[in-house]
Amino acid sequence: MAYDANKAAEFNKLRQQGLTEDQAAAQAGITNADFGNYAIGDNGQMGPIVAGTGKTAGVDYQKYTAAD
């Protein structure tokens, strides 16, 4: 199943109430099969997976100039 914003919002509400990630996902109706459509950010909030965000391992993002 695809990402469901209502399920993510329910997950976030349940997490704020103190449930574990597993408990909140189960109560929000997010199954193990669905979990790959969701991401939990650094802030602990669930949302959609957005491809291409964040850093890639082994990639140097330092921009060098001619002076370097």
Secondary structure, 3 states (H helix, E strand, C coil): CCCCHHHHHHHHHHHHCCCCHHHHHHHHCCCCCCHHHEEECCCCCEEECCCCCCCCCCCCCCCCCCCC
